[in-house]
Amino acid sequence: MTHVLETLHSKYERELSENADCKVKLFVFAKNPAINLWDKLGFKRVGSIATPKLAKVFGSSYDVYVRMERPL
């Protein structure tokens, strides 16, 4: 993932200098252990969305989406 972020940054370096608000955004379930990886890679939690219908069908691990962002 670090390689992908670095590649994106170098590929869009010119656009980034013109638009400082360029971000990588993702959604991850709050109880997914991978959320710790995203934290370590510099993603910040900026919001969450309750997903009661998914939780009802798939279980409590799917009850909340967390929106995360990181500057490119």
N, CA, C and O atoms as a Tripos MOL2 file, in Angstrom:
@<TRIPOS>MOLECULE
protein
  288   287    72     0     0
PROTEIN
NO_CHARGES

@<TRIPOS>ATOM
      1 N           0.8230   -1.1890    0.0000 N.3       1 MET1
      2 CA          0.0000    0.0000    0.0000 C.3       1 MET1
      3 C           0.8670    1.2530    0.0000 C.2       1 MET1
      4 O           0.5340    2.2470   -0.6450 O.2       1 MET1
      5 N           1.9560    1.2010    0.7110 N.am      2 THR2
      6 CA          2.8750    2.3480    0.7270 C.3       2 THR2
      7 C           3.3750    2.6360   -0.6840 C.2       2 THR2
      8 O           3.4590    3.7920   -1.0980 O.2       2 THR2
      9 N           3.7060    1.5750   -1.4190 N.am      3 HIS3
     10 CA          4.1800    1.7290   -2.8010 C.3       3 HIS3
     11 C           3.1040    2.3870   -3.6690 C.2       3 HIS3
     12 O           3.4130    3.2650   -4.4740 O.2       3 HIS3
     13 N           1.8680    1.9760   -3.5130 N.am      4 VAL4
     14 CA          0.7660    2.5510   -4.2920 C.3       4 VAL4
     15 C           0.6180    4.0400   -3.9760 C.2       4 VAL4
     16 O           0.4710    4.8510   -4.8900 O.2       4 VAL4
     17 N           0.6540    4.4020   -2.7090 N.am      5 LEU5
     18 CA          0.5270    5.8100   -2.3240 C.3       5 LEU5
     19 C           1.6820    6.6390   -2.8730 C.2       5 LEU5
     20 O           1.4730    7.7530   -3.3540 O.2       5 LEU5
     21 N           2.8960    6.1030   -2.8030 N.am      6 GLU6
     22 CA          4.0580    6.8190   -3.3310 C.3       6 GLU6
     23 C           3.9810    6.9670   -4.8460 C.2       6 GLU6
     24 O           4.3380    8.0120   -5.3900 O.2       6 GLU6
     25 N           3.5150    5.9210   -5.5270 N.am      7 THR7
     26 CA          3.3710    5.9720   -6.9790 C.3       7 THR7
     27 C           2.3390    7.0100   -7.3850 C.2       7 THR7
     28 O           2.5650    7.7900   -8.3110 O.2       7 THR7
     29 N           1.2020    7.0200   -6.6920 N.am      8 LEU8
     30 CA          0.1750    8.0250   -6.9740 C.3       8 LEU8
     31 C           0.7180    9.4350   -6.7550 C.2       8 LEU8
     32 O           0.4710   10.3370   -7.5550 O.2       8 LEU8
     33 N           1.4480    9.6110   -5.6810 N.am      9 HIS9
     34 CA          1.9940   10.9320   -5.3700 C.3       9 HIS9
     35 C           2.9380   11.3890   -6.4750 C.2       9 HIS9
     36 O           2.8510   12.5330   -6.9200 O.2       9 HIS9
     37 N           3.8310   10.5220   -6.9230 N.am     10 SER10
     38 CA          4.7740   10.9200   -7.9660 C.3      10 SER10
     39 C           4.0830   11.1140   -9.3130 C.2      10 SER10
     40 O           4.4610   12.0040  -10.0760 O.2      10 SER10
     41 N           3.0760   10.2940   -9.6150 N.am     11 LYS11
     42 CA          2.3660   10.4170  -10.8890 C.3      11 LYS11
     43 C           1.5730   11.7120  -10.9720 C.2      11 LYS11
     44 O           1.4750   12.3100  -12.0430 O.2      11 LYS11
     45 N           1.0120   12.1470   -9.8640 N.am     12 TYR12
     46 CA          0.1640   13.3410   -9.8570 C.3      12 TYR12
     47 C           0.8150   14.5190   -9.1450 C.2      12 TYR12
     48 O           0.1200   15.3890   -8.6190 O.2      12 TYR12
     49 N           2.1220   14.5500   -9.1260 N.am     13 GLU13
     50 CA          2.8470   15.6000   -8.4040 C.3      13 GLU13
     51 C           2.4710   16.9990   -8.9000 C.2      13 GLU13
     52 O           2.3090   17.9190   -8.0980 O.2      13 GLU13
     53 N           2.3330   17.1600  -10.2080 N.am     14 ARG14
     54 CA          1.9880   18.4680  -10.7570 C.3      14 ARG14
     55 C           0.5890   18.9020  -10.3210 C.2      14 ARG14
     56 O           0.3860   20.0490   -9.9200 O.2      14 ARG14
     57 N          -0.3620   17.9930  -10.4000 N.am     15 GLU15
     58 CA         -1.7220   18.3050   -9.9830 C.3      15 GLU15
     59 C          -1.7840   18.6180   -8.4910 C.2      15 GLU15
     60 O          -2.5610   19.4700   -8.0610 O.2      15 GLU15
     61 N          -0.9660   17.9300   -7.7100 N.am     16 LEU16
     62 CA         -0.9440   18.1620   -6.2690 C.3      16 LEU16
     63 C          -0.4510   19.5610   -5.9330 C.2      16 LEU16
     64 O          -0.9380   20.1830   -4.9900 O.2      16 LEU16
     65 N           0.5090   20.0540   -6.6980 N.am     17 SER17
     66 CA          1.0120   21.4030   -6.4310 C.3      17 SER17
     67 C          -0.0510   22.4520   -6.7250 C.2      17 SER17
     68 O          -0.0480   23.5240   -6.1200 O.2      17 SER17
     69 N          -0.9710   22.1500   -7.6590 N.am     18 GLU18
     70 CA         -2.0420   23.0810   -7.9910 C.3      18 GLU18
     71 C          -3.2420   22.9450   -7.0530 C.2      18 GLU18
     72 O          -3.9770   23.9100   -6.8430 O.2      18 GLU18
     73 N          -3.4420   21.7490   -6.4880 N.am     19 ASN19
     74 CA         -4.5910   21.4900   -5.6220 C.3      19 ASN19
     75 C          -4.1090   20.7820   -4.3620 C.2      19 ASN19
     76 O          -3.9660   19.5600   -4.3480 O.2      19 ASN19
     77 N          -3.8630   21.5420   -3.3190 N.am     20 ALA20
     78 CA         -3.3110   20.9840   -2.0800 C.3      20 ALA20
     79 C          -4.3170   20.1300   -1.3170 C.2      20 ALA20
     80 O          -3.9550   19.4960   -0.3260 O.2      20 ALA20
     81 N          -5.5770   20.1030   -1.7620 N.am     21 ASP21
     82 CA         -6.6120   19.3810   -1.0360 C.3      21 ASP21
     83 C          -6.8760   17.9870   -1.6230 C.2      21 ASP21
     84 O          -7.9600   17.4390   -1.4240 O.2      21 ASP21
     85 N          -5.9290   17.4180   -2.3250 N.am     22 CYS22
     86 CA         -6.0920   16.1030   -2.9350 C.3      22 CYS22
     87 C          -5.8920   15.0210   -1.8570 C.2      22 CYS22
     88 O          -4.8660   14.9820   -1.1770 O.2      22 CYS22
     89 N          -6.9100   14.1400   -1.7230 N.am     23 LYS23
     90 CA         -6.8720   13.1350   -0.6630 C.3      23 LYS23
     91 C          -7.2210   11.7610   -1.2060 C.2      23 LYS23
     92 O          -7.9240   11.6290   -2.2080 O.2      23 LYS23
     93 N          -6.7200   10.7500   -0.5330 N.am     24 VAL24
     94 CA         -7.1260    9.3690   -0.7700 C.3      24 VAL24
     95 C          -8.1700    9.0600    0.2980 C.2      24 VAL24
     96 O          -7.9490    9.3050    1.4840 O.2      24 VAL24
     97 N          -9.3100    8.5200   -0.1330 N.am     25 LYS25
     98 CA        -10.4050    8.2530    0.7990 C.3      25 LYS25
     99 C         -10.7650    6.7810    0.7400 C.2      25 LYS25
    100 O         -10.6740    6.1540   -0.3150 O.2      25 LYS25
    101 N         -11.1730    6.2330    1.8700 N.am     26 LEU26
    102 CA        -11.6130    4.8490    1.9010 C.3      26 LEU26
    103 C         -12.6420    4.6480    2.9970 C.2      26 LEU26
    104 O         -12.7540    5.4390    3.9330 O.2      26 LEU26
    105 N         -13.3840    3.5710    2.8510 N.am     27 PHE27
    106 CA        -14.3450    3.1430    3.8650 C.3      27 PHE27
    107 C         -13.9110    1.7750    4.3580 C.2      27 PHE27
    108 O         -13.5230    0.9170    3.5650 O.2      27 PHE27
    109 N         -13.9760    1.5710    5.6650 N.am     28 VAL28
    110 CA        -13.6390    0.2850    6.2660 C.3      28 VAL28
    111 C         -14.6030    0.0580    7.4290 C.2      28 VAL28
    112 O         -15.0090    1.0000    8.1100 O.2      28 VAL28
    113 N         -14.9540   -1.1870    7.6380 N.am     29 PHE29
    114 CA        -15.8180   -1.4690    8.7820 C.3      29 PHE29
    115 C         -15.0430   -1.2470   10.0740 C.2      29 PHE29
    116 O         -13.8660   -1.5970   10.1660 O.2      29 PHE29
    117 N         -15.6970   -0.6720   11.0600 N.am     30 ALA30
    118 CA        -15.0510   -0.2810   12.3120 C.3      30 ALA30
    119 C         -14.4080   -1.4540   13.0460 C.2      30 ALA30
    120 O         -13.3900   -1.2790   13.7160 O.2      30 ALA30
    121 N         -14.9850   -2.6380   12.9280 N.am     31 LYS31
    122 CA        -14.4470   -3.8010   13.6500 C.3      31 LYS31
    123 C         -13.4630   -4.6120   12.8170 C.2      31 LYS31
    124 O         -13.0260   -5.6780   13.2490 O.2      31 LYS31
    125 N         -13.1120   -4.1290   11.6440 N.am     32 ASN32
    126 CA        -12.1340   -4.8050   10.7940 C.3      32 ASN32
    127 C         -10.7330   -4.5400   11.3540 C.2      32 ASN32
    128 O         -10.3560   -3.3800   11.5210 O.2      32 ASN32
    129 N          -9.9540   -5.5870   11.6470 N.am     33 PRO33
    130 CA         -8.6080   -5.3720   12.1930 C.3      33 PRO33
    131 C          -7.7030   -4.5500   11.2720 C.2      33 PRO33
    132 O          -6.7370   -3.9480   11.7410 O.2      33 PRO33
    133 N          -7.9990   -4.5160    9.9760 N.am     34 ALA34
    134 CA         -7.1820   -3.7500    9.0330 C.3      34 ALA34
    135 C          -7.2490   -2.2500    9.2920 C.2      34 ALA34
    136 O          -6.4170   -1.4970    8.7840 O.2      34 ALA34
    137 N          -8.2190   -1.8130   10.0690 N.am     35 ILE35
    138 CA         -8.3350   -0.3800   10.3650 C.3      35 ILE35
    139 C          -7.0560    0.1210   11.0580 C.2      35 ILE35
    140 O          -6.6840    1.2850   10.9110 O.2      35 ILE35
    141 N          -6.4000   -0.7500   11.8010 N.am     36 ASN36
    142 CA         -5.1310   -0.3660   12.4500 C.3      36 ASN36
    143 C          -4.0390   -0.1130   11.4190 C.2      36 ASN36
    144 O          -3.1950    0.7610   11.6130 O.2      36 ASN36
    145 N          -4.0480   -0.8720   10.3220 N.am     37 LEU37
    146 CA         -3.0830   -0.6520    9.2400 C.3      37 LEU37
    147 C          -3.2950    0.7230    8.6250 C.2      37 LEU37
    148 O          -2.3360    1.4580    8.3900 O.2      37 LEU37
    149 N          -4.5490    1.0710    8.3650 N.am     38 TRP38
    150 CA         -4.8420    2.3740    7.7710 C.3      38 TRP38
    151 C          -4.4140    3.4940    8.7070 C.2      38 TRP38
    152 O          -3.9040    4.5170    8.2510 O.2      38 TRP38
    153 N          -4.6140    3.3140   10.0090 N.am     39 ASP39
    154 CA         -4.1450    4.3130   10.9840 C.3      39 ASP39
    155 C          -2.6300    4.4950   10.8790 C.2      39 ASP39
    156 O          -2.1360    5.6230   10.8570 O.2      39 ASP39
    157 N          -1.9030    3.3890   10.8130 N.am     40 LYS40
    158 CA         -0.4330    3.4500   10.7370 C.3      40 LYS40
    159 C           0.0540    4.0840    9.4460 C.2      40 LYS40
    160 O           1.1320    4.6770    9.4100 O.2      40 LYS40
    161 N          -0.7420    3.9620    8.3800 N.am     41 LEU41
    162 CA         -0.3620    4.5510    7.0950 C.3      41 LEU41
    163 C          -0.7500    6.0220    6.9840 C.2      41 LEU41
    164 O          -0.5850    6.6340    5.9280 O.2      41 LEU41
    165 N          -1.2630    6.5850    8.0680 N.am     42 GLY42
    166 CA         -1.5430    8.0130    8.0980 C.3      42 GLY42
    167 C          -2.9690    8.4080    7.7690 C.2      42 GLY42
    168 O          -3.2690    9.5960    7.6520 O.2      42 GLY42
    169 N          -3.8530    7.4330    7.6170 N.am     43 PHE43
    170 CA         -5.2570    7.7580    7.3770 C.3      43 PHE43
    171 C          -5.9030    8.1950    8.6850 C.2      43 PHE43
    172 O          -5.6430    7.6220    9.7430 O.2      43 PHE43
    173 N          -6.7390    9.2060    8.6000 N.am     44 LYS44
    174 CA         -7.4540    9.7260    9.7750 C.3      44 LYS44
    175 C          -8.9350    9.4070    9.6360 C.2      44 LYS44
    176 O          -9.4970    9.4730    8.5430 O.2      44 LYS44
    177 N          -9.5510    9.0660   10.7440 N.am     45 ARG45
    178 CA        -10.9860    8.7940   10.7680 C.3      45 ARG45
    179 C         -11.7350   10.1210   10.7300 C.2      45 ARG45
    180 O         -11.5720   10.9590   11.6160 O.2      45 ARG45
    181 N         -12.5510   10.3060    9.7050 N.am     46 VAL46
    182 CA        -13.2370   11.5840    9.5360 C.3      46 VAL46
    183 C         -14.7530   11.4630    9.6380 C.2      46 VAL46
    184 O         -15.4550   12.4730    9.5780 O.2      46 VAL46
    185 N         -15.2560   10.2770    9.7870 N.am     47 GLY47
    186 CA        -16.6940   10.1150    9.9140 C.3      47 GLY47
    187 C         -17.0660    8.6460    9.9680 C.2      47 GLY47
    188 O         -16.2330    7.7640    9.7560 O.2      47 GLY47
    189 N         -18.3260    8.4050   10.2530 N.am     48 SER48
    190 CA        -18.7960    7.0240   10.2870 C.3      48 SER48
    191 C         -20.2630    6.9800    9.8740 C.2      48 SER48
    192 O         -20.9910    7.9660    9.9820 O.2      48 SER48
    193 N         -20.6670    5.8210    9.4050 N.am     49 ILE49
    194 CA        -22.0320    5.6200    8.9550 C.3      49 ILE49
    195 C         -22.5320    4.3060    9.5490 C.2      49 ILE49
    196 O         -21.9190    3.2560    9.3580 O.2      49 ILE49
    197 N         -23.6340    4.3740   10.2610 N.am     50 ALA50
    198 CA        -24.2430    3.1540   10.8010 C.3      50 ALA50
    199 C         -24.8330    2.3440    9.6500 C.2      50 ALA50
    200 O         -25.4380    2.8990    8.7330 O.2      50 ALA50
    201 N         -24.6500    1.0330    9.7090 N.am     51 THR51
    202 CA        -25.1670    0.1390    8.6680 C.3      51 THR51
    203 C         -25.9640   -0.9920    9.3140 C.2      51 THR51
    204 O         -25.5590   -2.1530    9.2610 O.2      51 THR51
    205 N         -27.1010   -0.6460    9.9250 N.am     52 PRO52
    206 CA        -27.8720   -1.6570   10.6550 C.3      52 PRO52
    207 C         -28.4050   -2.7870    9.7680 C.2      52 PRO52
    208 O         -28.5280   -3.9240   10.2250 O.2      52 PRO52
    209 N         -28.7170   -2.4870    8.5170 N.am     53 LYS53
    210 CA        -29.2180   -3.5420    7.6360 C.3      53 LYS53
    211 C         -28.1340   -4.5730    7.3270 C.2      53 LYS53
    212 O         -28.4070   -5.7730    7.3000 O.2      53 LYS53
    213 N         -26.9230   -4.1170    7.0960 N.am     54 LEU54
    214 CA        -25.8170   -5.0580    6.8800 C.3      54 LEU54
    215 C         -25.5530   -5.8780    8.1360 C.2      54 LEU54
    216 O         -25.3220   -7.0850    8.0590 O.2      54 LEU54
    217 N         -25.5870   -5.2230    9.2860 N.am     55 ALA55
    218 CA        -25.3560   -5.9240   10.5500 C.3      55 ALA55
    219 C         -26.4190   -6.9860   10.7820 C.2      55 ALA55
    220 O         -26.1270   -8.0700   11.2890 O.2      55 ALA55
    221 N         -27.6380   -6.6730   10.4130 N.am     56 LYS56
    222 CA        -28.7220   -7.6390   10.6070 C.3      56 LYS56
    223 C         -28.5070   -8.8850    9.7450 C.2      56 LYS56
    224 O         -28.7800  -10.0040   10.1780 O.2      56 LYS56
    225 N         -28.0170   -8.6810    8.5290 N.am     57 VAL57
    226 CA        -27.8040   -9.7990    7.6110 C.3      57 VAL57
    227 C         -26.4950  -10.5320    7.8920 C.2      57 VAL57
    228 O         -26.4670  -11.7630    7.9050 O.2      57 VAL57
    229 N         -25.4020   -9.7840    8.1180 N.am     58 PHE58
    230 CA        -24.0730  -10.3850    8.2010 C.3      58 PHE58
    231 C         -23.4800  -10.4640    9.6120 C.2      58 PHE58
    232 O         -22.4570  -11.1200    9.8060 O.2      58 PHE58
    233 N         -24.0920   -9.8190   10.5870 N.am     59 GLY59
    234 CA        -23.5810   -9.8640   11.9490 C.3      59 GLY59
    235 C         -23.0440   -8.5230   12.4150 C.2      59 GLY59
    236 O         -22.9040   -7.5850   11.6310 O.2      59 GLY59
    237 N         -22.7480   -8.4500   13.6980 N.am     60 SER60
    238 CA        -22.3790   -7.1750   14.3300 C.3      60 SER60
    239 C         -21.0470   -6.6030   13.8470 C.2      60 SER60
    240 O         -20.7770   -5.4240   14.0750 O.2      60 SER60
    241 N         -20.2160   -7.3970   13.1910 N.am     61 SER61
    242 CA        -18.9520   -6.8720   12.6610 C.3      61 SER61
    243 C         -19.1780   -5.8720   11.5370 C.2      61 SER61
    244 O         -18.2630   -5.1390   11.1610 O.2      61 SER61
    245 N         -20.3850   -5.8400   11.0030 N.am     62 TYR62
    246 CA        -20.6990   -4.9780    9.8690 C.3      62 TYR62
    247 C         -21.6670   -3.8620   10.2520 C.2      62 TYR62
    248 O         -22.4800   -3.4430    9.4290 O.2      62 TYR62
    249 N         -21.5920   -3.3810   11.4820 N.am     63 ASP63
    250 CA        -22.5680   -2.4010   11.9480 C.3      63 ASP63
    251 C         -22.1950   -0.9470   11.6820 C.2      63 ASP63
    252 O         -23.0670   -0.0790   11.7240 O.2      63 ASP63
    253 N         -20.9130   -0.6560   11.4060 N.am     64 VAL64
    254 CA        -20.4930    0.7380   11.1890 C.3      64 VAL64
    255 C         -19.3770    0.7900   10.1410 C.2      64 VAL64
    256 O         -18.3760    0.0800   10.2390 O.2      64 VAL64
    257 N         -19.5750    1.6510    9.1380 N.am     65 TYR65
    258 CA        -18.5200    2.0100    8.1940 C.3      65 TYR65
    259 C         -17.7740    3.1930    8.7770 C.2      65 TYR65
    260 O         -18.3940    4.1000    9.3340 O.2      65 TYR65
    261 N         -16.4650    3.2020    8.6610 N.am     66 VAL66
    262 CA        -15.6730    4.3560    9.0670 C.3      66 VAL66
    263 C         -15.0540    4.9580    7.8060 C.2      66 VAL66
    264 O         -14.4100    4.2590    7.0230 O.2      66 VAL66
    265 N         -15.2560    6.2460    7.6230 N.am     67 ARG67
    266 CA        -14.6350    6.9380    6.4930 C.3      67 ARG67
    267 C         -13.2830    7.4480    6.9340 C.2      67 ARG67
    268 O         -13.1520    8.0920    7.9750 O.2      67 ARG67
    269 N         -12.2700    7.1480    6.1200 N.am     68 MET68
    270 CA        -10.9070    7.5580    6.4500 C.3      68 MET68
    271 C         -10.3120    8.3130    5.2660 C.2      68 MET68
    272 O         -10.6300    8.0320    4.1110 O.2      68 MET68
    273 N          -9.4430    9.2770    5.5710 N.am     69 GLU69
    274 CA         -8.7870   10.0830    4.5400 C.3      69 GLU69
    275 C          -7.3300   10.2800    4.8850 C.2      69 GLU69
    276 O          -6.9100   10.2190    6.0410 O.2      69 GLU69
    277 N          -6.5740   10.5210    3.8180 N.am     70 ARG70
    278 CA         -5.1580   10.8240    3.9760 C.3      70 ARG70
    279 C          -4.7430   11.7190    2.8140 C.2      70 ARG70
    280 O          -5.1220   11.4580    1.6720 O.2      70 ARG70
    281 N          -3.9820   12.7520    3.0810 N.am     71 PRO71
    282 CA         -3.4980   13.5860    1.9700 C.3      71 PRO71
    283 C          -2.6280   12.7370    1.0330 C.2      71 PRO71
    284 O          -1.8620   11.8810    1.4770 O.2      71 PRO71
    285 N          -2.7650   12.9940   -0.2530 N.am     72 LEU72
    286 CA         -1.9450   12.2790   -1.2150 C.3      72 LEU72
    287 C          -0.5740   12.8970   -1.2320 C.2      72 LEU72
    288 O           0.2950   12.4480   -1.9800 O.2      72 LEU72
@<TRIPOS>BOND
     1     1     2 1
     2     2     3 1
     3     3     4 2
     4     3     5 am
     5     5     6 1
     6     6     7 1
     7     7     8 2
     8     7     9 am
     9     9    10 1
    10    10    11 1
    11    11    12 2
    12    11    13 am
    13    13    14 1
    14    14    15 1
    15    15    16 2
    16    15    17 am
    17    17    18 1
    18    18    19 1
    19    19    20 2
    20    19    21 am
    21    21    22 1
    22    22    23 1
    23    23    24 2
    24    23    25 am
    25    25    26 1
    26    26    27 1
    27    27    28 2
    28    27    29 am
    29    29    30 1
    30    30    31 1
    31    31    32 2
    32    31    33 am
    33    33    34 1
    34    34    35 1
    35    35    36 2
    36    35    37 am
    37    37    38 1
    38    38    39 1
    39    39    40 2
    40    39    41 am
    41    41    42 1
    42    42    43 1
    43    43    44 2
    44    43    45 am
    45    45    46 1
    46    46    47 1
    47    47    48 2
    48    47    49 am
    49    49    50 1
    50    50    51 1
    51    51    52 2
    52    51    53 am
    53    53    54 1
    54    54    55 1
    55    55    56 2
    56    55    57 am
    57    57    58 1
    58    58    59 1
    59    59    60 2
    60    59    61 am
    61    61    62 1
    62    62    63 1
    63    63    64 2
    64    63    65 am
    65    65    66 1
    66    66    67 1
    67    67    68 2
    68    67    69 am
    69    69    70 1
    70    70    71 1
    71    71    72 2
    72    71    73 am
    73    73    74 1
    74    74    75 1
    75    75    76 2
    76    75    77 am
    77    77    78 1
    78    78    79 1
    79    79    80 2
    80    79    81 am
    81    81    82 1
    82    82    83 1
    83    83    84 2
    84    83    85 am
    85    85    86 1
    86    86    87 1
    87    87    88 2
    88    87    89 am
    89    89    90 1
    90    90    91 1
    91    91    92 2
    92    91    93 am
    93    93    94 1
    94    94    95 1
    95    95    96 2
    96    95    97 am
    97    97    98 1
    98    98    99 1
    99    99   100 2
   100    99   101 am
   101   101   102 1
   102   102   103 1
   103   103   104 2
   104   103   105 am
   105   105   106 1
   106   106   107 1
   107   107   108 2
   108   107   109 am
   109   109   110 1
   110   110   111 1
   111   111   112 2
   112   111   113 am
   113   113   114 1
   114   114   115 1
   115   115   116 2
   116   115   117 am
   117   117   118 1
   118   118   119 1
   119   119   120 2
   120   119   121 am
   121   121   122 1
   122   122   123 1
   123   123   124 2
   124   123   125 am
   125   125   126 1
   126   126   127 1
   127   127   128 2
   128   127   129 am
   129   129   130 1
   130   130   131 1
   131   131   132 2
   132   131   133 am
   133   133   134 1
   134   134   135 1
   135   135   136 2
   136   135   137 am
   137   137   138 1
   138   138   139 1
   139   139   140 2
   140   139   141 am
   141   141   142 1
   142   142   143 1
   143   143   144 2
   144   143   145 am
   145   145   146 1
   146   146   147 1
   147   147   148 2
   148   147   149 am
   149   149   150 1
   150   150   151 1
   151   151   152 2
   152   151   153 am
   153   153   154 1
   154   154   155 1
   155   155   156 2
   156   155   157 am
   157   157   158 1
   158   158   159 1
   159   159   160 2
   160   159   161 am
   161   161   162 1
   162   162   163 1
   163   163   164 2
   164   163   165 am
   165   165   166 1
   166   166   167 1
   167   167   168 2
   168   167   169 am
   169   169   170 1
   170   170   171 1
   171   171   172 2
   172   171   173 am
   173   173   174 1
   174   174   175 1
   175   175   176 2
   176   175   177 am
   177   177   178 1
   178   178   179 1
   179   179   180 2
   180   179   181 am
   181   181   182 1
   182   182   183 1
   183   183   184 2
   184   183   185 am
   185   185   186 1
   186   186   187 1
   187   187   188 2
   188   187   189 am
   189   189   190 1
   190   190   191 1
   191   191   192 2
   192   191   193 am
   193   193   194 1
   194   194   195 1
   195   195   196 2
   196   195   197 am
   197   197   198 1
   198   198   199 1
   199   199   200 2
   200   199   201 am
   201   201   202 1
   202   202   203 1
   203   203   204 2
   204   203   205 am
   205   205   206 1
   206   206   207 1
   207   207   208 2
   208   207   209 am
   209   209   210 1
   210   210   211 1
   211   211   212 2
   212   211   213 am
   213   213   214 1
   214   214   215 1
   215   215   216 2
   216   215   217 am
   217   217   218 1
   218   218   219 1
   219   219   220 2
   220   219   221 am
   221   221   222 1
   222   222   223 1
   223   223   224 2
   224   223   225 am
   225   225   226 1
   226   226   227 1
   227   227   228 2
   228   227   229 am
   229   229   230 1
   230   230   231 1
   231   231   232 2
   232   231   233 am
   233   233   234 1
   234   234   235 1
   235   235   236 2
   236   235   237 am
   237   237   238 1
   238   238   239 1
   239   239   240 2
   240   239   241 am
   241   241   242 1
   242   242   243 1
   243   243   244 2
   244   243   245 am
   245   245   246 1
   246   246   247 1
   247   247   248 2
   248   247   249 am
   249   249   250 1
   250   250   251 1
   251   251   252 2
   252   251   253 am
   253   253   254 1
   254   254   255 1
   255   255   256 2
   256   255   257 am
   257   257   258 1
   258   258   259 1
   259   259   260 2
   260   259   261 am
   261   261   262 1
   262   262   263 1
   263   263   264 2
   264   263   265 am
   265   265   266 1
   266   266   267 1
   267   267   268 2
   268   267   269 am
   269   269   270 1
   270   270   271 1
   271   271   272 2
   272   271   273 am
   273   273   274 1
   274   274   275 1
   275   275   276 2
   276   275   277 am
   277   277   278 1
   278   278   279 1
   279   279   280 2
   280   279   281 am
   281   281   282 1
   282   282   283 1
   283   283   284 2
   284   283   285 am
   285   285   286 1
   286   286   287 1
   287   287   288 2
@<TRIPOS>SUBSTRUCTURE
     1 MET1         2 RESIDUE 1 A MET
     2 THR2         6 RESIDUE 1 A THR
     3 HIS3        10 RESIDUE 1 A HIS
     4 VAL4        14 RESIDUE 1 A VAL
     5 LEU5        18 RESIDUE 1 A LEU
     6 GLU6        22 RESIDUE 1 A GLU
     7 THR7        26 RESIDUE 1 A THR
     8 LEU8        30 RESIDUE 1 A LEU
     9 HIS9        34 RESIDUE 1 A HIS
    10 SER10       38 RESIDUE 1 A SER
    11 LYS11       42 RESIDUE 1 A LYS
    12 TYR12       46 RESIDUE 1 A TYR
    13 GLU13       50 RESIDUE 1 A GLU
    14 ARG14       54 RESIDUE 1 A ARG
    15 GLU15       58 RESIDUE 1 A GLU
    16 LEU16       62 RESIDUE 1 A LEU
    17 SER17       66 RESIDUE 1 A SER
    18 GLU18       70 RESIDUE 1 A GLU
    19 ASN19       74 RESIDUE 1 A ASN
    20 ALA20       78 RESIDUE 1 A ALA
    21 ASP21       82 RESIDUE 1 A ASP
    22 CYS22       86 RESIDUE 1 A CYS
    23 LYS23       90 RESIDUE 1 A LYS
    24 VAL24       94 RESIDUE 1 A VAL
    25 LYS25       98 RESIDUE 1 A LYS
    26 LEU26      102 RESIDUE 1 A LEU
    27 PHE27      106 RESIDUE 1 A PHE
    28 VAL28      110 RESIDUE 1 A VAL
    29 PHE29      114 RESIDUE 1 A PHE
    30 ALA30      118 RESIDUE 1 A ALA
    31 LYS31      122 RESIDUE 1 A LYS
    32 ASN32      126 RESIDUE 1 A ASN
    33 PRO33      130 RESIDUE 1 A PRO
    34 ALA34      134 RESIDUE 1 A ALA
    35 ILE35      138 RESIDUE 1 A ILE
    36 ASN36      142 RESIDUE 1 A ASN
    37 LEU37      146 RESIDUE 1 A LEU
    38 TRP38      150 RESIDUE 1 A TRP
    39 ASP39      154 RESIDUE 1 A ASP
    40 LYS40      158 RESIDUE 1 A LYS
    41 LEU41      162 RESIDUE 1 A LEU
    42 GLY42      166 RESIDUE 1 A GLY
    43 PHE43      170 RESIDUE 1 A PHE
    44 LYS44      174 RESIDUE 1 A LYS
    45 ARG45      178 RESIDUE 1 A ARG
    46 VAL46      182 RESIDUE 1 A VAL
    47 GLY47      186 RESIDUE 1 A GLY
    48 SER48      190 RESIDUE 1 A SER
    49 ILE49      194 RESIDUE 1 A ILE
    50 ALA50      198 RESIDUE 1 A ALA
    51 THR51      202 RESIDUE 1 A THR
    52 PRO52      206 RESIDUE 1 A PRO
    53 LYS53      210 RESIDUE 1 A LYS
    54 LEU54      214 RESIDUE 1 A LEU
    55 ALA55      218 RESIDUE 1 A ALA
    56 LYS56      222 RESIDUE 1 A LYS
    57 VAL57      226 RESIDUE 1 A VAL
    58 PHE58      230 RESIDUE 1 A PHE
    59 GLY59      234 RESIDUE 1 A GLY
    60 SER60      238 RESIDUE 1 A SER
    61 SER61      242 RESIDUE 1 A SER
    62 TYR62      246 RESIDUE 1 A TYR
    63 ASP63      250 RESIDUE 1 A ASP
    64 VAL64      254 RESIDUE 1 A VAL
    65 TYR65      258 RESIDUE 1 A TYR
    66 VAL66      262 RESIDUE 1 A VAL
    67 ARG67      266 RESIDUE 1 A ARG
    68 MET68      270 RESIDUE 1 A MET
    69 GLU69      274 RESIDUE 1 A GLU
    70 ARG70      278 RESIDUE 1 A ARG
    71 PRO71      282 RESIDUE 1 A PRO
    72 LEU72      286 RESIDUE 1 A LEU
